[in-house]
């Protein structure tokens, strides 16, 4: 039995779907029963638990040979690291109390660092905490989600791709589909103590590469335009993000621009996605095409 959290989001949904397609027993973990009805119809068990409720989560994990766990984004939080620390503590407690043998935890590129990575600091904390667990834990470090490019597509009608990233610096990116299928593969593979898997896309992409792909898709010239990092917080808060999150994103983008936010390499295993960025971009712009 595999327990899967995050099935209402992108990666957890793919993990559960991939396992069910291979006729593996799946128990989805949802916060309210209504979100589990469709999964019941598809043959999955449903467990009701919030990830910061150690007792409910223990019950949800009990009897599972493997589990996919993650930290869902909390975009209204004004203390992201502190709020996530409470979730991490609950997850770590539940993992040990439940006796689940193997956990695949969705981590992030640069989670080896304890400073200078913005929202990634929470997955660093999770890796530290879960490294003390009795279970085998595979930390799946994902790169920049290709789907996050959606936030930069608002100026397509002007032929622009606004960004705060360096235009010619290539970054690892992967589609959420590939992140989910990789996590499912790791669950089926089983645990090997504590290990790190760094997931890359088919190749790295610069912002100019993304603009070139958009030009081909739309049939009109799209130019990547870099804004100064100091303009990032005002721009994000102006778009409705709270100041705390805006500051975290600025720190992360600065880390990407300077090379601080990067994969660790070394003893980490490497996995590779197969979805090219143009495939994701086509899906993102289709609703407005």
Secondary structure, 3 states (H helix, E strand, C coil): CEEEECCCCHHHHHHHHHHHHCCCCEEEEECCHHHHHHHHHCCCEEEECCCCCHHHHHHHHCCCCEEEECCCCCCCCCCHHHHHHHHHHHHHHHHHHHCCCEEEEEEECCCCCCCCCHHHHHHHHHHHHHCCCCCEEEEEEECEEHHHHHHHHHHHHHCEEEECCCCCCCEEEECHHHHHHHHHHHHHHCCCCEEEEEEECCCEECHHHHHHHHHHHHCCCCEEEECCHHHHHHHHHHCCCCHHHHHHHHHHHHHHHHCCCCCCCCCCEEEECCCCHHHHHHHHHHCCC
